[in-house]
Amino acid sequence: MVIRLRQLLNEACRINRWWISELSIPEDHVHLIIQTKPSDSVAEVVQRLKGGSSRVIRKEYPELEEFLWGDSF
């Protein structure tokens, strides 16, 4: 799944013309430093990266649904 997540983040950045300076995916979170265009808001960038990658990961790895949602919702 980590390999797929890397692919998704790289693809999203390529499509949006953002540059990944650093990317690290430890066990339970992601560290990402990117360069964006001045016209892109931080909130929009985060929404695209998190929303898009989450949608694909949930579809491709349905067995993680319980882990991803947990009992807190």
Secondary structure, 3 states (H helix, E strand, C coil): CHHHHHHHHHHHHHHHCCEEEEEECCCCCCEEEEECCCCCCHHHHHHHHHHHHHHHHHHHCHHHHHHHHCCCC
